Amino acid sequence: MKQLKAILIGLVIGVFIGMALGINIGRDRPLFSNPFAKESLVDRAKQLGSETLEKSGKALEKTGQALQDKAR
């Protein structure tokens, strides 16, 4: 009975730790950061803006390469 109790407690603790790490992975944050910390709207907007700028730059590069290849 003692072993079953220890296994059950270990399982519950493991589930809680796994959920916290999973939340951080899903939000692209460092693993051991606080998974329940609120991210400000300004930080979200900055991150979204930089991601959008980066993606548009890559798309522009691909388009430029395609045009250069077509011109040759």
Secondary structure, 3 states (H helix, E strand, C coil): CHHHHHHHHHHHHHHHHHHHHHHHHHCCCCCCCCCCCCCCHHHHHHHHHHHHHHHHHHHHHHHHHHHHHHHC
